[in-house]
């Protein structure tokens, strides 16, 4: 899928202030240090390009959920320091995003310099897409670049509202990369095309699954949602989590998959435990005979082997959602084995696209991040995109004339 919006490379940016929306919503440790800088690193190509072209870069982002209040623990100050280290040059920082001092700092930038504004969500007007707040943000720049795919599904002041006050609004390199790679899944994937969908709730993924049916040659189901499908099929699932409201939906998806020609693949075995917090009498059992007193916590070894074999036939693979309780080591093998399988296939030239925070985390933990084709930086945004929805933050950008 081609992005029909102007890109950062189309802009004449030398000597101009570029108000740039990035997604620096990174996890912070209790000490205030950044525990994962993946999202910062992802926007470096855009930032470096603009600085190299003599642009005056004004970066803006949110962090956490301060609910319109100034929360010191959610300051972007640590991010500015990490960014400076990654760029190898100073990054100025302002303790507000719309104050007179912040705007003075913006106007004082020189060619190639970078400044990061304080957390946008310290103001409730950001999420409300308030027009006055949007206009105030727009005073920071002459041009606008959105490189925050992770927030592109939100119509906020910094993603949509601010574009009304800019002559040109362009996509950054990361935004373009996300749209291109995810778009290939919807428009012209090389076949066979396999999907792996995990996570807890069928209801969270049903729109995406339905939009992919017919496009997918095979759909592998894992995670807690597998137990909703099993129960809908009349299987006993012990004390495993399932969605009562999604039982009929699961049956409908199975019928729709058959009609669409998508092979729906369910686990044949699963790992069970008498506790969800730790492994207590954990063992693999057939999905046909799950005992009443246990919880399903992961896909089993036979399923891991079968899934790996099936994936080995694919030319395009999309993965969203863990296949077990990934955060507990004893229940993470199904997710990690899938990550490793995708890494090996990626090395062989298979297009492998990963979306969702836990899946992305598994790719990193398995040490195969550099072996897959693309790891999306936006869980919610990638879901909505693959549901077939237009993302507000993309729609608001300036149309490409050619």
C-alpha positions in Angstrom: 0.0 0.0 0.0 1.4 3.4 -1.0 1.0 6.3 1.3 -0.9 9.0 -0.6 0.4 11.7 1.7 3.5 13.9 1.4 6.6 12.6 3.2 9.3 14.4 5.2 11.6 14.1 2.2 9.2 16.3 0.2 9.5 19.3 2.5 11.9 22.2 2.1 13.0 22.3 5.7 16.3 24.2 5.8 16.0 27.1 8.3 12.4 26.2 9.2 11.0 25.0 12.5 9.4 21.6 12.1 6.8 20.7 14.7 7.3 16.9 14.9 4.9 14.5 16.6 6.9 11.4 17.8 5.9 8.5 20.1 8.2 8.6 23.1 5.7 6.9 25.3 8.4 4.6 26.7 8.4 2.5 29.8 10.2 4.0 32.8 11.7 2.1 35.7 10.9 3.2 39.3 14.2 4.9 39.4 13.0 7.1 36.5 15.4 5.5 34.0 14.1 4.3 30.6 13.8 0.5 30.5 13.2 0.2 26.7 14.1 2.9 24.2 12.8 1.1 21.1 10.3 3.9 20.3 13.0 6.5 20.6 15.3 4.6 18.3 12.5 4.1 15.8 12.2 7.8 15.1 16.0 8.5 14.8 16.0 8.3 11.0 13.5 11.1 10.7 15.1 13.3 13.3 18.6 12.8 11.9 17.4 13.5 8.4 15.7 16.8 9.4 18.7 17.9 11.4 21.1 17.1 8.6 19.0 19.1 6.2 19.2 22.2 8.4 15.8 21.9 10.0 15.0 23.3 13.4 13.4 20.3 15.1 10.7 20.7 17.7 9.7 17.3 19.1 6.5 16.6 21.0 5.1 13.5 22.6 3.0 12.1 25.4 4.1 9.8 28.2 1.8 7.7 30.3 -1.6 8.8 31.4 -1.3 11.9 33.6 -5.0 12.8 32.9 -4.4 16.5 32.2 -2.3 17.1 35.3 1.4 17.8 35.6 2.9 14.6 37.1 6.6 14.8 37.7 7.1 11.1 37.3 5.8 11.3 33.8 8.1 14.0 32.6 9.9 13.6 29.3 13.1 15.0 30.7 14.7 11.5 31.0 13.7 11.0 27.3 15.5 14.1 26.2 18.7 12.9 27.9 18.5 9.4 26.3 17.8 11.0 22.9 20.8 13.3 23.3 23.0 10.2 23.9 21.5 8.4 20.8 22.0 11.5 18.6 25.4 12.3 20.0 24.4 16.0 20.3 22.5 18.2 22.8 18.8 18.1 23.0 17.2 21.1 24.6 14.2 20.5 26.9 11.3 22.8 28.0 9.3 22.0 31.1 6.0 22.9 29.3 4.6 22.5 25.8 2.6 25.7 25.3 4.1 28.3 27.7 5.7 31.6 26.6 9.1 30.2 27.7 8.6 27.1 25.5 7.7 29.2 22.5 10.7 31.5 23.1 13.0 28.4 23.2 11.5 27.2 19.9 12.0 30.5 18.2 15.6 30.5 19.4 16.5 27.3 17.7 19.3 27.3 15.1 19.6 25.1 12.0 20.1 21.4 12.9 19.2 21.9 16.6 16.7 19.7 18.4 14.3 20.6 21.2 11.8 18.3 23.1 8.7 19.8 24.7 7.2 18.5 27.9 4.5 15.9 28.0 1.5 16.9 25.9 -1.0 15.1 28.2 -0.2 17.3 31.1 -3.0 19.2 29.4 -6.5 17.6 29.1 -7.0 19.7 25.9 -4.6 17.4 24.0 -6.8 14.3 24.0 -9.9 16.5 23.5 -8.4 17.8 20.2 -9.1 21.3 21.5 -8.8 24.0 18.8 -7.3 26.7 21.0 -4.7 24.2 22.3 -4.0 23.0 18.7 -3.4 26.6 17.6 -1.0 27.2 20.5 1.0 24.0 19.6 1.1 25.2 16.0 3.0 28.3 17.0 6.0 26.1 17.5 6.5 25.3 13.8 6.2 26.3 10.2 5.9 22.8 9.0 4.5 19.6 10.6 5.7 16.0 10.6 4.0 13.1 12.2 6.3 10.2 12.9 4.1 8.7 15.7 2.3 5.8 14.2 1.4 4.5 17.7 -0.9 7.5 18.2 -2.2 7.8 14.6 -5.5 6.2 15.5 -6.3 9.0 17.9 -7.7 12.3 16.8 -5.8 14.5 19.3 -4.6 18.0 19.1 -1.0 17.0 18.3 -2.0 14.4 15.7 -5.0 16.1 13.9 -5.9 19.5 15.3 -2.5 21.1 14.7 -2.5 20.2 11.0 -5.3 22.7 10.5 -2.8 25.5 11.2 0.0 24.2 9.1 0.7 24.8 5.4 2.1 21.4 5.0 1.8 18.2 7.1 4.0 15.3 6.2 4.6 11.7 7.3 8.0 10.8 8.9 10.0 7.8 7.8 8.7 5.6 10.6 5.1 6.5 9.7 5.7 5.7 6.1 7.4 2.4 7.0 4.5 1.3 9.2 1.9 2.1 6.6 3.9 0.4 3.8 4.6 -2.8 5.7 1.1 -3.2 7.2 -0.5 -2.2 3.9 1.3 -5.1 2.1 -0.6 -7.5 4.4 -4.0 -6.1 3.2 -3.2 -5.5 -0.5 -0.9 -8.0 -2.0 0.8 -10.4 0.4 3.0 -13.1 -1.1 1.3 -16.4 -0.5 0.8 -18.6 1.4 -0.1 -15.9 3.9 -0.3 -17.0 7.6 -1.7 -15.2 10.6 -1.0 -15.9 14.2 -3.5 -14.3 16.6 -3.2 -14.6 20.4 -4.0 -12.5 23.4 -6.8 -12.8 26.0 -10.0 -11.6 24.3 -11.7 -12.5 21.1 -13.6 -9.3 21.3 -10.4 -7.2 21.1 -9.4 -8.9 17.8 -12.7 -9.9 16.1 -12.8 -6.9 13.7 -9.2 -7.5 12.6 -9.7 -11.3 12.2 -12.8 -10.7 10.0 -11.0 -8.2 7.8 -8.2 -10.7 7.3 -10.3 -13.8 6.6 -10.1 -14.6 2.9 -6.8 -12.7 2.7 -5.2 -15.3 5.0 -4.5 -18.8 3.8 -4.2 -20.0 7.4 -5.0 -18.5 10.7 -3.4 -19.9 13.9 -5.3 -19.2 17.2 -3.5 -19.2 20.5 -3.4 -17.4 23.8 -6.3 -17.3 26.2 -8.7 -16.7 23.3 -8.2 -20.3 22.3 -10.3 -21.4 25.2 -13.3 -19.3 24.0 -13.0 -21.1 20.7 -12.7 -24.5 22.4 -15.7 -23.9 24.7 -17.7 -22.7 21.8 -16.9 -26.1 20.2 -18.3 -27.9 23.2 -14.9 -28.7 24.8 -14.3 -28.7 28.5 -11.7 -26.0 29.4 -11.3 -26.4 33.2 -10.9 -23.1 35.0 -9.4 -21.4 31.9 -10.4 -17.8 31.0 -12.9 -17.4 28.3 -15.4 -14.8 27.1 -19.0 -15.8 27.6 -20.1 -12.9 25.3 -17.8 -14.1 22.5 -18.8 -17.7 22.3 -21.3 -17.1 19.4 -18.7 -14.8 17.8 -16.1 -17.6 17.9 -18.6 -20.0 16.2 -19.3 -17.4 13.5 -15.6 -16.9 12.9 -15.1 -20.6 12.4 -17.9 -20.7 9.8 -16.7 -17.5 8.1 -13.1 -18.8 7.9 -14.4 -22.0 6.2 -16.5 -20.0 3.7 -13.6 -17.6 3.0 -11.1 -20.5 2.4 -8.9 -19.7 5.4 -7.7 -22.7 7.2 -8.4 -22.1 10.9 -5.8 -23.9 13.1 -6.4 -24.5 16.8 -3.8 -25.9 19.3 -4.1 -29.7 19.8 -2.6 -29.5 23.3 -2.0 -26.9 26.0 0.0 -26.4 29.2 -2.1 -26.3 32.3 -1.4 -25.2 35.9 -3.2 -25.2 39.2 -2.2 -21.6 39.6 -2.1 -18.6 37.2 0.7 -16.9 39.1 3.3 -19.7 39.0 3.7 -23.2 37.7 1.8 -25.6 40.1 1.7 -29.1 38.8 2.1 -27.7 35.3 2.0 -30.1 32.5 0.9 -30.5 28.9 -2.5 -32.1 28.2 -4.7 -32.7 25.2 -7.2 -29.9 24.4 -9.7 -32.7 24.2 -9.2 -33.6 27.9 -8.5 -30.5 30.0 -9.0 -31.3 33.7 -11.6 -29.4 35.7 -9.2 -28.1 38.4 -6.6 -26.4 36.2 -6.0 -23.2 34.1 -4.8 -23.2 30.5 -1.7 -21.1 30.5 0.1 -21.8 27.2 0.1 -23.8 24.0 1.6 -27.2 24.4 4.7 -28.8 22.8 2.8 -30.7 20.1 1.1 -27.4 19.1 4.4 -25.6 19.0 5.8 -28.2 16.7 2.7 -28.2 14.5 2.5 -24.4 14.3 6.2 -24.2 13.4 5.7 -26.7 10.6 2.7 -24.8 9.2 4.5 -21.5 9.4 7.4 -23.0 7.4 5.1 -23.2 4.4 4.3 -19.5 4.5 5.8 -16.6 2.4 4.1 -13.9 4.5 3.4 -14.0 8.3 1.6 -11.6 10.6 1.6 -12.1 14.3 -0.4 -10.3 17.0 -0.7 -11.4 20.6 1.1 -13.8 22.9 0.2 -17.5 22.9 0.4 -17.9 26.7 0.8 -16.0 29.9 4.0 -14.6 28.5 5.0 -12.5 31.5 5.5 -15.6 33.6 8.6 -17.5 32.4 7.2 -21.0 32.9 4.3 -20.1 30.7 6.2 -18.2 28.0 7.6 -21.1 25.9 4.8 -21.0 23.3 5.3 -17.3 22.7 9.1 -17.5 22.6 9.2 -20.5 20.3 6.9 -18.7 17.9 9.2 -15.6 18.0 12.2 -17.8 17.3 10.4 -19.5 14.4 9.6 -16.1 12.9 13.3 -15.1 13.2 14.5 -18.2 11.3 11.9 -17.6 8.6 12.7 -14.0 8.3 16.3 -14.9 7.7 15.1 -17.1 4.8 13.4 -14.1 3.2 9.8 -14.7 4.5 8.0 -11.4 5.1 7.4 -11.4 8.9 5.4 -8.6 10.5 4.8 -8.3 14.2 2.2 -6.1 15.9 1.3 -5.6 19.5 3.3 -4.9 22.6 3.7 -8.4 24.0 4.5 -9.9 20.6 7.1 -7.2 20.0 8.5 -7.8 23.5 8.8 -11.5 22.7 10.7 -10.8 19.5 13.2 -8.7 21.5 13.5 -11.3 24.3 14.1 -14.1 21.8 16.9 -12.0 20.3 15.4 -12.0 16.7 14.3 -8.4 16.4 16.8 -7.8 13.6 15.7 -10.9 11.7 12.0 -10.2 11.2 10.8 -7.8 8.5 8.9 -5.3 10.6 8.0 -4.9 14.3 5.2 -2.3 14.6 5.5 0.4 17.1 1.8 0.8 17.5 -0.4 -1.9 19.0 -3.8 -0.1 18.9 -2.9 1.7 15.7 -1.9 -1.5 13.9 -5.1 -3.2 15.1 -7.3 -0.4 13.7 -5.3 -0.3 10.4 -5.7 -4.0 9.9 -9.4 -3.7 10.7 -9.6 -1.6 7.6 -10.1 1.7 9.3 -8.6 5.0 8.2 -6.3 6.4 10.9 -7.2 10.1 11.8 -3.5 11.0 12.2 -2.7 9.8 8.7 -5.9 11.2 7.1 -5.0 14.7 8.5 -1.7 14.8 6.6 -1.4 16.8 3.3 -2.4 14.8 0.3 0.2 14.0 -2.3 -0.7 15.6 -5.7 1.0 13.0 -7.8 
